[in-house]
Amino acid sequence: MKKGLVIIGVVAVSSIVLISAGPQTKKTWEIPDKYKTMKNPVKVSESGMDDAKDLWNKQCKSCHGSNGAGDGIKAKNLKKSCGNFTTTEFASLSDGSIMYLSFINKNEDHDFDKKIPDDVDRWNLVNYIRTLKK
């Protein structure tokens, strides 16, 4: 009888652990309509792309990787995916959507108010991110 209760207890605890560790729903970001239609006011330029590449290497590369595939050296230690900027799905986002997801949307991953405070730098980074597609 005691052995049966132990087995039932082990099965119950195991079930709870498996259910709580099971597949998580993928969180999708809600992008406000104004960002979906927002145009990038910064034209692509050689100096802007150079500046953006420097910012990428200093602020983004450690998580998002050299090519934006979400495979940077810090990515494996994060609780959630960094995303893959090289996919067709990501490339289909508007510039305003990328700006929103990268800089406007406040979450625990991004707080660039001090690191990248300048809007021109941010838009240059959007232009640079566009070059990362496959």
Beta strands, then each sheet from edge to edge (+ up, - down):
end
